[in-house]
Amino acid sequence: MAYVTIEGETYEKELLELAKQHTTGRNEGNLSKDEVLDLMSSAKDGPGVTDTELKTLHYIRSHFPFTDAAATLFDKEIASL
């Protein structure tokens, strides 16, 4: 597992790259519901969601744009972790 440090905090590189991938490119911008599910699936790929993965998800929530429906789904998914 690879990590990246942003402003002294450690985050999971794979999750950040996935969020960037989903928000860049042609006709992109906001994370959609399907992309939120993709992020959650990536975070849940091991025996559980690690503290670093959870911190990374919170970082994504506050630093990436979401559609309204995706934001609602993301918040619901985070609350269930």
mmCIF file of the N, C-alpha and C atoms, coordinates in Angstrom:
data_MODEL
# 
_entry.id   MODEL 
# 
loop_
_atom_site.group_PDB 
_atom_site.id 
_atom_site.type_symbol 
_atom_site.label_atom_id 
_atom_site.label_alt_id 
_atom_site.label_comp_id 
_atom_site.label_asym_id 
_atom_site.label_entity_id 
_atom_site.label_seq_id 
_atom_site.pdbx_PDB_ins_code 
_atom_site.Cartn_x 
_atom_site.Cartn_y 
_atom_site.Cartn_z 
_atom_site.occupancy 
_atom_site.B_iso_or_equiv 
_atom_site.pdbx_formal_charge 
_atom_site.auth_seq_id 
_atom_site.auth_comp_id 
_atom_site.auth_asym_id 
_atom_site.auth_atom_id 
_atom_site.pdbx_PDB_model_num 
ATOM 1   N N  . MET A 1 1  ? 0.842   -1.165 0.000   1.00 0.00 ? 1  MET A N  1 
ATOM 2   C CA . MET A 1 1  ? 0.000   0.000  0.000   1.00 0.00 ? 1  MET A CA 1 
ATOM 3   C C  . MET A 1 1  ? 0.898   1.243  0.000   1.00 0.00 ? 1  MET A C  1 
ATOM 4   N N  . ALA A 1 2  ? 0.579   2.157  -0.859  1.00 0.00 ? 2  ALA A N  1 
ATOM 5   C CA . ALA A 1 2  ? 1.364   3.390  -0.977  1.00 0.00 ? 2  ALA A CA 1 
ATOM 6   C C  . ALA A 1 2  ? 0.622   4.533  -0.279  1.00 0.00 ? 2  ALA A C  1 
ATOM 7   N N  . TYR A 1 3  ? 1.402   5.442  0.241   1.00 0.00 ? 3  TYR A N  1 
ATOM 8   C CA . TYR A 1 3  ? 0.844   6.580  0.963   1.00 0.00 ? 3  TYR A CA 1 
ATOM 9   C C  . TYR A 1 3  ? 1.395   7.877  0.394   1.00 0.00 ? 3  TYR A C  1 
ATOM 10  N N  . VAL A 1 4  ? 0.679   8.955  0.680   1.00 0.00 ? 4  VAL A N  1 
ATOM 11  C CA . VAL A 1 4  ? 1.116   10.285 0.292   1.00 0.00 ? 4  VAL A CA 1 
ATOM 12  C C  . VAL A 1 4  ? 0.918   11.193 1.510   1.00 0.00 ? 4  VAL A C  1 
ATOM 13  N N  . THR A 1 5  ? 1.827   12.136 1.677   1.00 0.00 ? 5  THR A N  1 
ATOM 14  C CA . THR A 1 5  ? 1.724   13.074 2.795   1.00 0.00 ? 5  THR A CA 1 
ATOM 15  C C  . THR A 1 5  ? 1.296   14.436 2.262   1.00 0.00 ? 5  THR A C  1 
ATOM 16  N N  . ILE A 1 6  ? 0.239   14.960 2.852   1.00 0.00 ? 6  ILE A N  1 
ATOM 17  C CA . ILE A 1 6  ? -0.276  16.280 2.494   1.00 0.00 ? 6  ILE A CA 1 
ATOM 18  C C  . ILE A 1 6  ? -0.366  17.089 3.775   1.00 0.00 ? 6  ILE A C  1 
ATOM 19  N N  . GLU A 1 7  ? 0.354   18.198 3.798   1.00 0.00 ? 7  GLU A N  1 
ATOM 20  C CA . GLU A 1 7  ? 0.372   19.090 4.971   1.00 0.00 ? 7  GLU A CA 1 
ATOM 21  C C  . GLU A 1 7  ? 0.620   18.312 6.265   1.00 0.00 ? 7  GLU A C  1 
ATOM 22  N N  . GLY A 1 8  ? 1.552   17.366 6.206   1.00 0.00 ? 8  GLY A N  1 
ATOM 23  C CA . GLY A 1 8  ? 1.956   16.621 7.380   1.00 0.00 ? 8  GLY A CA 1 
ATOM 24  C C  . GLY A 1 8  ? 1.066   15.447 7.746   1.00 0.00 ? 8  GLY A C  1 
ATOM 25  N N  . GLU A 1 9  ? 0.005   15.222 6.988   1.00 0.00 ? 9  GLU A N  1 
ATOM 26  C CA . GLU A 1 9  ? -0.905  14.108 7.253   1.00 0.00 ? 9  GLU A CA 1 
ATOM 27  C C  . GLU A 1 9  ? -0.702  13.021 6.193   1.00 0.00 ? 9  GLU A C  1 
ATOM 28  N N  . THR A 1 10 ? -0.835  11.766 6.600   1.00 0.00 ? 10 THR A N  1 
ATOM 29  C CA . THR A 1 10 ? -0.648  10.631 5.701   1.00 0.00 ? 10 THR A CA 1 
ATOM 30  C C  . THR A 1 10 ? -2.001  10.141 5.202   1.00 0.00 ? 10 THR A C  1 
ATOM 31  N N  . TYR A 1 11 ? -2.083  9.969  3.876   1.00 0.00 ? 11 TYR A N  1 
ATOM 32  C CA . TYR A 1 11 ? -3.308  9.494  3.235   1.00 0.00 ? 11 TYR A CA 1 
ATOM 33  C C  . TYR A 1 11 ? -2.970  8.336  2.303   1.00 0.00 ? 11 TYR A C  1 
ATOM 34  N N  . GLU A 1 12 ? -3.997  7.555  1.949   1.00 0.00 ? 12 GLU A N  1 
ATOM 35  C CA . GLU A 1 12 ? -3.790  6.448  1.028   1.00 0.00 ? 12 GLU A CA 1 
ATOM 36  C C  . GLU A 1 12 ? -3.761  6.969  -0.408  1.00 0.00 ? 12 GLU A C  1 
ATOM 37  N N  . LYS A 1 13 ? -2.667  6.711  -1.063  1.00 0.00 ? 13 LYS A N  1 
ATOM 38  C CA . LYS A 1 13 ? -2.442  7.216  -2.417  1.00 0.00 ? 13 LYS A CA 1 
ATOM 39  C C  . LYS A 1 13 ? -3.479  6.677  -3.407  1.00 0.00 ? 13 LYS A C  1 
ATOM 40  N N  . GLU A 1 14 ? -3.791  5.399  -3.331  1.00 0.00 ? 14 GLU A N  1 
ATOM 41  C CA . GLU A 1 14 ? -4.723  4.778  -4.277  1.00 0.00 ? 14 GLU A CA 1 
ATOM 42  C C  . GLU A 1 14 ? -6.095  5.450  -4.248  1.00 0.00 ? 14 GLU A C  1 
ATOM 43  N N  . LEU A 1 15 ? -6.616  5.719  -3.059  1.00 0.00 ? 15 LEU A N  1 
ATOM 44  C CA . LEU A 1 15 ? -7.921  6.371  -2.950  1.00 0.00 ? 15 LEU A CA 1 
ATOM 45  C C  . LEU A 1 15 ? -7.887  7.786  -3.511  1.00 0.00 ? 15 LEU A C  1 
ATOM 46  N N  . LEU A 1 16 ? -6.830  8.523  -3.210  1.00 0.00 ? 16 LEU A N  1 
ATOM 47  C CA . LEU A 1 16 ? -6.713  9.888  -3.736  1.00 0.00 ? 16 LEU A CA 1 
ATOM 48  C C  . LEU A 1 16 ? -6.611  9.883  -5.258  1.00 0.00 ? 16 LEU A C  1 
ATOM 49  N N  . GLU A 1 17 ? -5.837  8.957  -5.798  1.00 0.00 ? 17 GLU A N  1 
ATOM 50  C CA . GLU A 1 17 ? -5.700  8.878  -7.254  1.00 0.00 ? 17 GLU A CA 1 
ATOM 51  C C  . GLU A 1 17 ? -7.020  8.487  -7.908  1.00 0.00 ? 17 GLU A C  1 
ATOM 52  N N  . LEU A 1 18 ? -7.760  7.620  -7.273  1.00 0.00 ? 18 LEU A N  1 
ATOM 53  C CA . LEU A 1 18 ? -9.059  7.218  -7.797  1.00 0.00 ? 18 LEU A CA 1 
ATOM 54  C C  . LEU A 1 18 ? -10.017 8.410  -7.819  1.00 0.00 ? 18 LEU A C  1 
ATOM 55  N N  . ALA A 1 19 ? -10.035 9.192  -6.758  1.00 0.00 ? 19 ALA A N  1 
ATOM 56  C CA . ALA A 1 19 ? -10.888 10.384 -6.714  1.00 0.00 ? 19 ALA A CA 1 
ATOM 57  C C  . ALA A 1 19 ? -10.473 11.378 -7.797  1.00 0.00 ? 19 ALA A C  1 
ATOM 58  N N  . LYS A 1 20 ? -9.174  11.573 -7.974  1.00 0.00 ? 20 LYS A N  1 
ATOM 59  C CA . LYS A 1 20 ? -8.679  12.484 -9.018  1.00 0.00 ? 20 LYS A CA 1 
ATOM 60  C C  . LYS A 1 20 ? -9.075  11.976 -10.400 1.00 0.00 ? 20 LYS A C  1 
ATOM 61  N N  . GLN A 1 21 ? -8.945  10.687 -10.600 1.00 0.00 ? 21 GLN A N  1 
ATOM 62  C CA . GLN A 1 21 ? -9.290  10.073 -11.879 1.00 0.00 ? 21 GLN A CA 1 
ATOM 63  C C  . GLN A 1 21 ? -10.766 10.299 -12.206 1.00 0.00 ? 21 GLN A C  1 
ATOM 64  N N  . HIS A 1 22 ? -11.612 10.184 -11.199 1.00 0.00 ? 22 HIS A N  1 
ATOM 65  C CA . HIS A 1 22 ? -13.053 10.338 -11.400 1.00 0.00 ? 22 HIS A CA 1 
ATOM 66  C C  . HIS A 1 22 ? -13.463 11.797 -11.603 1.00 0.00 ? 22 HIS A C  1 
ATOM 67  N N  . THR A 1 23 ? -12.621 12.738 -11.245 1.00 0.00 ? 23 THR A N  1 
ATOM 68  C CA . THR A 1 23 ? -13.009 14.148 -11.352 1.00 0.00 ? 23 THR A CA 1 
ATOM 69  C C  . THR A 1 23 ? -12.238 14.908 -12.418 1.00 0.00 ? 23 THR A C  1 
ATOM 70  N N  . THR A 1 24 ? -11.429 14.216 -13.191 1.00 0.00 ? 24 THR A N  1 
ATOM 71  C CA . THR A 1 24 ? -10.699 14.875 -14.271 1.00 0.00 ? 24 THR A CA 1 
ATOM 72  C C  . THR A 1 24 ? -11.036 14.211 -15.591 1.00 0.00 ? 24 THR A C  1 
ATOM 73  N N  . GLY A 1 25 ? -10.785 14.910 -16.644 1.00 0.00 ? 25 GLY A N  1 
ATOM 74  C CA . GLY A 1 25 ? -11.062 14.360 -17.963 1.00 0.00 ? 25 GLY A CA 1 
ATOM 75  C C  . GLY A 1 25 ? -12.287 14.990 -18.581 1.00 0.00 ? 25 GLY A C  1 
ATOM 76  N N  . ARG A 1 26 ? -12.601 14.543 -19.740 1.00 0.00 ? 26 ARG A N  1 
ATOM 77  C CA . ARG A 1 26 ? -13.705 15.094 -20.512 1.00 0.00 ? 26 ARG A CA 1 
ATOM 78  C C  . ARG A 1 26 ? -15.051 14.860 -19.822 1.00 0.00 ? 26 ARG A C  1 
ATOM 79  N N  . ASN A 1 27 ? -15.830 15.915 -19.727 1.00 0.00 ? 27 ASN A N  1 
ATOM 80  C CA . ASN A 1 27 ? -17.171 15.883 -19.121 1.00 0.00 ? 27 ASN A CA 1 
ATOM 81  C C  . ASN A 1 27 ? -17.156 15.445 -17.657 1.00 0.00 ? 27 ASN A C  1 
ATOM 82  N N  . GLU A 1 28 ? -16.049 15.634 -16.983 1.00 0.00 ? 28 GLU A N  1 
ATOM 83  C CA . GLU A 1 28 ? -15.956 15.248 -15.580 1.00 0.00 ? 28 GLU A CA 1 
ATOM 84  C C  . GLU A 1 28 ? -15.995 16.500 -14.710 1.00 0.00 ? 28 GLU A C  1 
ATOM 85  N N  . GLY A 1 29 ? -15.975 16.314 -13.441 1.00 0.00 ? 29 GLY A N  1 
ATOM 86  C CA . GLY A 1 29 ? -15.961 17.425 -12.511 1.00 0.00 ? 29 GLY A CA 1 
ATOM 87  C C  . GLY A 1 29 ? -16.373 16.981 -11.129 1.00 0.00 ? 29 GLY A C  1 
ATOM 88  N N  . ASN A 1 30 ? -17.589 16.497 -11.013 1.00 0.00 ? 30 ASN A N  1 
ATOM 89  C CA . ASN A 1 30 ? -18.113 16.072 -9.719  1.00 0.00 ? 30 ASN A CA 1 
ATOM 90  C C  . ASN A 1 30 ? -18.104 14.552 -9.604  1.00 0.00 ? 30 ASN A C  1 
ATOM 91  N N  . LEU A 1 31 ? -17.868 14.069 -8.402  1.00 0.00 ? 31 LEU A N  1 
ATOM 92  C CA . LEU A 1 31 ? -17.987 12.639 -8.147  1.00 0.00 ? 31 LEU A CA 1 
ATOM 93  C C  . LEU A 1 31 ? -19.469 12.259 -8.206  1.00 0.00 ? 31 LEU A C  1 
ATOM 94  N N  . SER A 1 32 ? -19.765 11.162 -8.879  1.00 0.00 ? 32 SER A N  1 
ATOM 95  C CA . SER A 1 32 ? -21.136 10.666 -9.002  1.00 0.00 ? 32 SER A CA 1 
ATOM 96  C C  . SER A 1 32 ? -21.381 9.554  -7.980  1.00 0.00 ? 32 SER A C  1 
ATOM 97  N N  . LYS A 1 33 ? -22.622 9.099  -7.904  1.00 0.00 ? 33 LYS A N  1 
ATOM 98  C CA . LYS A 1 33 ? -22.950 8.002  -6.988  1.00 0.00 ? 33 LYS A CA 1 
ATOM 99  C C  . LYS A 1 33 ? -22.154 6.742  -7.318  1.00 0.00 ? 33 LYS A C  1 
ATOM 100 N N  . ASP A 1 34 ? -22.055 6.396  -8.594  1.00 0.00 ? 34 ASP A N  1 
ATOM 101 C CA . ASP A 1 34 ? -21.292 5.209  -8.984  1.00 0.00 ? 34 ASP A CA 1 
ATOM 102 C C  . ASP A 1 34 ? -19.824 5.344  -8.589  1.00 0.00 ? 34 ASP A C  1 
ATOM 103 N N  . GLU A 1 35 ? -19.291 6.534  -8.723  1.00 0.00 ? 35 GLU A N  1 
ATOM 104 C CA . GLU A 1 35 ? -17.886 6.766  -8.361  1.00 0.00 ? 35 GLU A CA 1 
ATOM 105 C C  . GLU A 1 35 ? -17.685 6.717  -6.849  1.00 0.00 ? 35 GLU A C  1 
ATOM 106 N N  . VAL A 1 36 ? -18.682 7.163  -6.096  1.00 0.00 ? 36 VAL A N  1 
ATOM 107 C CA . VAL A 1 36 ? -18.630 7.036  -4.637  1.00 0.00 ? 36 VAL A CA 1 
ATOM 108 C C  . VAL A 1 36 ? -18.593 5.559  -4.257  1.00 0.00 ? 36 VAL A C  1 
ATOM 109 N N  . LEU A 1 37 ? -19.424 4.760  -4.904  1.00 0.00 ? 37 LEU A N  1 
ATOM 110 C CA . LEU A 1 37 ? -19.423 3.321  -4.615  1.00 0.00 ? 37 LEU A CA 1 
ATOM 111 C C  . LEU A 1 37 ? -18.086 2.690  -4.976  1.00 0.00 ? 37 LEU A C  1 
ATOM 112 N N  . ASP A 1 38 ? -17.464 3.175  -6.032  1.00 0.00 ? 38 ASP A N  1 
ATOM 113 C CA . ASP A 1 38 ? -16.138 2.704  -6.429  1.00 0.00 ? 38 ASP A CA 1 
ATOM 114 C C  . ASP A 1 38 ? -15.106 3.049  -5.352  1.00 0.00 ? 38 ASP A C  1 
ATOM 115 N N  . LEU A 1 39 ? -15.158 4.259  -4.831  1.00 0.00 ? 39 LEU A N  1 
ATOM 116 C CA . LEU A 1 39 ? -14.247 4.674  -3.752  1.00 0.00 ? 39 LEU A CA 1 
ATOM 117 C C  . LEU A 1 39 ? -14.450 3.817  -2.503  1.00 0.00 ? 39 LEU A C  1 
ATOM 118 N N  . MET A 1 40 ? -15.708 3.592  -2.143  1.00 0.00 ? 40 MET A N  1 
ATOM 119 C CA . MET A 1 40 ? -15.999 2.799  -0.949  1.00 0.00 ? 40 MET A CA 1 
ATOM 120 C C  . MET A 1 40 ? -15.534 1.357  -1.135  1.00 0.00 ? 40 MET A C  1 
ATOM 121 N N  . SER A 1 41 ? -15.726 0.822  -2.304  1.00 0.00 ? 41 SER A N  1 
ATOM 122 C CA . SER A 1 41 ? -15.269 -0.536 -2.593  1.00 0.00 ? 41 SER A CA 1 
ATOM 123 C C  . SER A 1 41 ? -13.758 -0.637 -2.458  1.00 0.00 ? 41 SER A C  1 
ATOM 124 N N  . SER A 1 42 ? -13.057 0.365  -2.945  1.00 0.00 ? 42 SER A N  1 
ATOM 125 C CA . SER A 1 42 ? -11.599 0.377  -2.836  1.00 0.00 ? 42 SER A CA 1 
ATOM 126 C C  . SER A 1 42 ? -11.164 0.448  -1.375  1.00 0.00 ? 42 SER A C  1 
ATOM 127 N N  . ALA A 1 43 ? -11.854 1.253  -0.588  1.00 0.00 ? 43 ALA A N  1 
ATOM 128 C CA . ALA A 1 43 ? -11.501 1.391  0.828   1.00 0.00 ? 43 ALA A CA 1 
ATOM 129 C C  . ALA A 1 43 ? -11.778 0.102  1.603   1.00 0.00 ? 43 ALA A C  1 
ATOM 130 N N  . LYS A 1 44 ? -12.783 -0.638 1.183   1.00 0.00 ? 44 LYS A N  1 
ATOM 131 C CA . LYS A 1 44 ? -13.183 -1.866 1.876   1.00 0.00 ? 44 LYS A CA 1 
ATOM 132 C C  . LYS A 1 44 ? -12.511 -3.112 1.304   1.00 0.00 ? 44 LYS A C  1 
ATOM 133 N N  . ASP A 1 45 ? -11.434 -2.938 0.539   1.00 0.00 ? 45 ASP A N  1 
ATOM 134 C CA . ASP A 1 45 ? -10.809 -4.058 -0.156  1.00 0.00 ? 45 ASP A CA 1 
ATOM 135 C C  . ASP A 1 45 ? -10.082 -5.038 0.745   1.00 0.00 ? 45 ASP A C  1 
ATOM 136 N N  . GLY A 1 46 ? -9.801  -4.672 1.962   1.00 0.00 ? 46 GLY A N  1 
ATOM 137 C CA . GLY A 1 46 ? -9.087  -5.547 2.889   1.00 0.00 ? 46 GLY A CA 1 
ATOM 138 C C  . GLY A 1 46 ? -10.026 -6.085 3.951   1.00 0.00 ? 46 GLY A C  1 
ATOM 139 N N  . PRO A 1 47 ? -9.463  -6.522 5.060   1.00 0.00 ? 47 PRO A N  1 
ATOM 140 C CA . PRO A 1 47 ? -10.287 -7.071 6.141   1.00 0.00 ? 47 PRO A CA 1 
ATOM 141 C C  . PRO A 1 47 ? -11.138 -6.009 6.842   1.00 0.00 ? 47 PRO A C  1 
ATOM 142 N N  . GLY A 1 48 ? -10.865 -4.762 6.599   1.00 0.00 ? 48 GLY A N  1 
ATOM 143 C CA . GLY A 1 48 ? -11.622 -3.662 7.181   1.00 0.00 ? 48 GLY A CA 1 
ATOM 144 C C  . GLY A 1 48 ? -11.060 -2.352 6.674   1.00 0.00 ? 48 GLY A C  1 
ATOM 145 N N  . VAL A 1 49 ? -11.752 -1.276 6.964   1.00 0.00 ? 49 VAL A N  1 
ATOM 146 C CA . VAL A 1 49 ? -11.282 0.045  6.562   1.00 0.00 ? 49 VAL A CA 1 
ATOM 147 C C  . VAL A 1 49 ? -10.295 0.527  7.622   1.00 0.00 ? 49 VAL A C  1 
ATOM 148 N N  . THR A 1 50 ? -9.087  0.830  7.194   1.00 0.00 ? 50 THR A N  1 
ATOM 149 C CA . THR A 1 50 ? -8.054  1.280  8.132   1.00 0.00 ? 50 THR A CA 1 
ATOM 150 C C  . THR A 1 50 ? -8.290  2.737  8.520   1.00 0.00 ? 50 THR A C  1 
ATOM 151 N N  . ASP A 1 51 ? -7.628  3.170  9.575   1.00 0.00 ? 51 ASP A N  1 
ATOM 152 C CA . ASP A 1 51 ? -7.723  4.569  9.999   1.00 0.00 ? 51 ASP A CA 1 
ATOM 153 C C  . ASP A 1 51 ? -7.241  5.506  8.892   1.00 0.00 ? 51 ASP A C  1 
ATOM 154 N N  . THR A 1 52 ? -6.180  5.089  8.173   1.00 0.00 ? 52 THR A N  1 
ATOM 155 C CA . THR A 1 52 ? -5.655  5.922  7.084   1.00 0.00 ? 52 THR A CA 1 
ATOM 156 C C  . THR A 1 52 ? -6.659  5.995  5.942   1.00 0.00 ? 52 THR A C  1 
ATOM 157 N N  . GLU A 1 53 ? -7.305  4.895  5.615   1.00 0.00 ? 53 GLU A N  1 
ATOM 158 C CA . GLU A 1 53 ? -8.331  4.912  4.568   1.00 0.00 ? 53 GLU A CA 1 
ATOM 159 C C  . GLU A 1 53 ? -9.495  5.809  4.971   1.00 0.00 ? 53 GLU A C  1 
ATOM 160 N N  . LEU A 1 54 ? -9.921  5.712  6.212   1.00 0.00 ? 54 LEU A N  1 
ATOM 161 C CA . LEU A 1 54 ? -11.022 6.546  6.690   1.00 0.00 ? 54 LEU A CA 1 
ATOM 162 C C  . LEU A 1 54 ? -10.636 8.027  6.651   1.00 0.00 ? 54 LEU A C  1 
ATOM 163 N N  . LYS A 1 55 ? -9.430  8.335  7.091   1.00 0.00 ? 55 LYS A N  1 
ATOM 164 C CA . LYS A 1 55 ? -8.955  9.719  7.049   1.00 0.00 ? 55 LYS A CA 1 
ATOM 165 C C  . LYS A 1 55 ? -8.899  10.218 5.608   1.00 0.00 ? 55 LYS A C  1 
ATOM 166 N N  . THR A 1 56 ? -8.497  9.340  4.683   1.00 0.00 ? 56 THR A N  1 
ATOM 167 C CA . THR A 1 56 ? -8.427  9.694  3.268   1.00 0.00 ? 56 THR A CA 1 
ATOM 168 C C  . THR A 1 56 ? -9.821  9.957  2.715   1.00 0.00 ? 56 THR A C  1 
ATOM 169 N N  . LEU A 1 57 ? -10.780 9.146  3.087   1.00 0.00 ? 57 LEU A N  1 
ATOM 170 C CA . LEU A 1 57 ? -12.160 9.369  2.648   1.00 0.00 ? 57 LEU A CA 1 
ATOM 171 C C  . LEU A 1 57 ? -12.681 10.711 3.148   1.00 0.00 ? 57 LEU A C  1 
ATOM 172 N N  . HIS A 1 58 ? -12.384 11.053 4.386   1.00 0.00 ? 58 HIS A N  1 
ATOM 173 C CA . HIS A 1 58 ? -12.796 12.364 4.920   1.00 0.00 ? 58 HIS A CA 1 
ATOM 174 C C  . HIS A 1 58 ? -12.111 13.498 4.154   1.00 0.00 ? 58 HIS A C  1 
ATOM 175 N N  . TYR A 1 59 ? -10.852 13.300 3.808   1.00 0.00 ? 59 TYR A N  1 
ATOM 176 C CA . TYR A 1 59 ? -10.122 14.303 3.021   1.00 0.00 ? 59 TYR A CA 1 
ATOM 177 C C  . TYR A 1 59 ? -10.798 14.474 1.653   1.00 0.00 ? 59 TYR A C  1 
ATOM 178 N N  . ILE A 1 60 ? -11.130 13.368 1.020   1.00 0.00 ? 60 ILE A N  1 
ATOM 179 C CA . ILE A 1 60 ? -11.797 13.420 -0.281  1.00 0.00 ? 60 ILE A CA 1 
ATOM 180 C C  . ILE A 1 60 ? -13.124 14.163 -0.160  1.00 0.00 ? 60 ILE A C  1 
ATOM 181 N N  . ARG A 1 61 ? -13.853 13.884 0.894   1.00 0.00 ? 61 ARG A N  1 
ATOM 182 C CA . ARG A 1 61 ? -15.170 14.535 1.077   1.00 0.00 ? 61 ARG A CA 1 
ATOM 183 C C  . ARG A 1 61 ? -15.023 16.046 1.168   1.00 0.00 ? 61 ARG A C  1 
ATOM 184 N N  . SER A 1 62 ? -13.977 16.516 1.798   1.00 0.00 ? 62 SER A N  1 
ATOM 185 C CA . SER A 1 62 ? -13.834 17.958 1.987   1.00 0.00 ? 62 SER A CA 1 
ATOM 186 C C  . SER A 1 62 ? -13.043 18.663 0.892   1.00 0.00 ? 62 SER A C  1 
ATOM 187 N N  . HIS A 1 63 ? -12.379 17.902 0.007   1.00 0.00 ? 63 HIS A N  1 
ATOM 188 C CA . HIS A 1 63 ? -11.533 18.529 -1.009  1.00 0.00 ? 63 HIS A CA 1 
ATOM 189 C C  . HIS A 1 63 ? -11.923 18.219 -2.456  1.00 0.00 ? 63 HIS A C  1 
ATOM 190 N N  . PHE A 1 64 ? -12.938 17.405 -2.669  1.00 0.00 ? 64 PHE A N  1 
ATOM 191 C CA . PHE A 1 64 ? -13.365 17.065 -4.025  1.00 0.00 ? 64 PHE A CA 1 
ATOM 192 C C  . PHE A 1 64 ? -14.840 17.416 -4.186  1.00 0.00 ? 64 PHE A C  1 
ATOM 193 N N  . PRO A 1 65 ? -15.240 17.791 -5.392  1.00 0.00 ? 65 PRO A N  1 
ATOM 194 C CA . PRO A 1 65 ? -16.649 18.128 -5.635  1.00 0.00 ? 65 PRO A CA 1 
ATOM 195 C C  . PRO A 1 65 ? -17.501 16.876 -5.850  1.00 0.00 ? 65 PRO A C  1 
ATOM 196 N N  . PHE A 1 66 ? -18.736 16.919 -5.371  1.00 0.00 ? 66 PHE A N  1 
ATOM 197 C CA . PHE A 1 66 ? -19.685 15.810 -5.481  1.00 0.00 ? 66 PHE A CA 1 
ATOM 198 C C  . PHE A 1 66 ? -20.998 16.326 -6.064  1.00 0.00 ? 66 PHE A C  1 
ATOM 199 N N  . THR A 1 67 ? -21.710 15.463 -6.768  1.00 0.00 ? 67 THR A N  1 
ATOM 200 C CA . THR A 1 67 ? -23.094 15.796 -7.081  1.00 0.00 ? 67 THR A CA 1 
ATOM 201 C C  . THR A 1 67 ? -23.851 15.745 -5.757  1.00 0.00 ? 67 THR A C  1 
ATOM 202 N N  . ASP A 1 68 ? -25.033 16.330 -5.700  1.00 0.00 ? 68 ASP A N  1 
ATOM 203 C CA . ASP A 1 68 ? -25.808 16.309 -4.456  1.00 0.00 ? 68 ASP A CA 1 
ATOM 204 C C  . ASP A 1 68 ? -26.135 14.882 -4.028  1.00 0.00 ? 68 ASP A C  1 
ATOM 205 N N  . ALA A 1 69 ? -26.555 14.069 -4.988  1.00 0.00 ? 69 ALA A N  1 
ATOM 206 C CA . ALA A 1 69 ? -26.907 12.680 -4.675  1.00 0.00 ? 69 ALA A CA 1 
ATOM 207 C C  . ALA A 1 69 ? -25.682 11.894 -4.211  1.00 0.00 ? 69 ALA A C  1 
ATOM 208 N N  . ALA A 1 70 ? -24.540 12.146 -4.835  1.00 0.00 ? 70 ALA A N  1 
ATOM 209 C CA . ALA A 1 70 ? -23.314 11.445 -4.444  1.00 0.00 ? 70 ALA A CA 1 
ATOM 210 C C  . ALA A 1 70 ? -22.859 11.870 -3.051  1.00 0.00 ? 70 ALA A C  1 
ATOM 211 N N  . ALA A 1 71 ? -23.006 13.143 -2.733  1.00 0.00 ? 71 ALA A N  1 
ATOM 212 C CA . ALA A 1 71 ? -22.626 13.629 -1.401  1.00 0.00 ? 71 ALA A CA 1 
ATOM 213 C C  . ALA A 1 71 ? -23.475 12.965 -0.322  1.00 0.00 ? 71 ALA A C  1 
ATOM 214 N N  . THR A 1 72 ? -24.760 12.833 -0.582  1.00 0.00 ? 72 THR A N  1 
ATOM 215 C CA . THR A 1 72 ? -25.664 12.178 0.367   1.00 0.00 ? 72 THR A CA 1 
ATOM 216 C C  . THR A 1 72 ? -25.267 10.717 0.555   1.00 0.00 ? 72 THR A C  1 
ATOM 217 N N  . LEU A 1 73 ? -25.007 10.032 -0.555  1.00 0.00 ? 73 LEU A N  1 
ATOM 218 C CA . LEU A 1 73 ? -24.589 8.627  -0.482  1.00 0.00 ? 73 LEU A CA 1 
ATOM 219 C C  . LEU A 1 73 ? -23.260 8.488  0.247   1.00 0.00 ? 73 LEU A C  1 
ATOM 220 N N  . PHE A 1 74 ? -22.311 9.347  -0.064  1.00 0.00 ? 74 PHE A N  1 
ATOM 221 C CA . PHE A 1 74 ? -20.990 9.296  0.570   1.00 0.00 ? 74 PHE A CA 1 
ATOM 222 C C  . PHE A 1 74 ? -21.135 9.445  2.083   1.00 0.00 ? 74 PHE A C  1 
ATOM 223 N N  . ASP A 1 75 ? -21.894 10.446 2.510   1.00 0.00 ? 75 ASP A N  1 
ATOM 224 C CA . ASP A 1 75 ? -22.084 10.676 3.941   1.00 0.00 ? 75 ASP A CA 1 
ATOM 225 C C  . ASP A 1 75 ? -22.738 9.477  4.622   1.00 0.00 ? 75 ASP A C  1 
ATOM 226 N N  . LYS A 1 76 ? -23.699 8.846  3.949   1.00 0.00 ? 76 LYS A N  1 
ATOM 227 C CA . LYS A 1 76 ? -24.361 7.657  4.488   1.00 0.00 ? 76 LYS A CA 1 
ATOM 228 C C  . LYS A 1 76 ? -23.369 6.503  4.610   1.00 0.00 ? 76 LYS A C  1 
ATOM 229 N N  . GLU A 1 77 ? -22.557 6.317  3.582   1.00 0.00 ? 77 GLU A N  1 
ATOM 230 C CA . GLU A 1 77 ? -21.563 5.239  3.593   1.00 0.00 ? 77 GLU A CA 1 
ATOM 231 C C  . GLU A 1 77 ? -20.514 5.446  4.692   1.00 0.00 ? 77 GLU A C  1 
ATOM 232 N N  . ILE A 1 78 ? -20.039 6.676  4.836   1.00 0.00 ? 78 ILE A N  1 
ATOM 233 C CA . ILE A 1 78 ? -19.055 6.991  5.878   1.00 0.00 ? 78 ILE A CA 1 
ATOM 234 C C  . ILE A 1 78 ? -19.639 6.720  7.267   1.00 0.00 ? 78 ILE A C  1 
ATOM 235 N N  . ALA A 1 79 ? -20.887 7.087  7.460   1.00 0.00 ? 79 ALA A N  1 
ATOM 236 C CA . ALA A 1 79 ? -21.523 6.879  8.763   1.00 0.00 ? 79 ALA A CA 1 
ATOM 237 C C  . ALA A 1 79 ? -21.653 5.405  9.107   1.00 0.00 ? 79 ALA A C  1 
ATOM 238 N N  . SER A 1 80 ? -21.714 4.550  8.101   1.00 0.00 ? 80 SER A N  1 
ATOM 239 C CA . SER A 1 80 ? -21.886 3.115  8.360   1.00 0.00 ? 80 SER A CA 1 
ATOM 240 C C  . SER A 1 80 ? -20.564 2.386  8.589   1.00 0.00 ? 80 SER A C  1 
ATOM 241 N N  . LEU A 1 81 ? -19.439 3.078  8.419   1.00 0.00 ? 81 LEU A N  1 
ATOM 242 C CA . LEU A 1 81 ? -18.135 2.424  8.603   1.00 0.00 ? 81 LEU A CA 1 
ATOM 243 C C  . LEU A 1 81 ? -17.784 2.297  10.073  1.00 0.00 ? 81 LEU A C  1 
# 
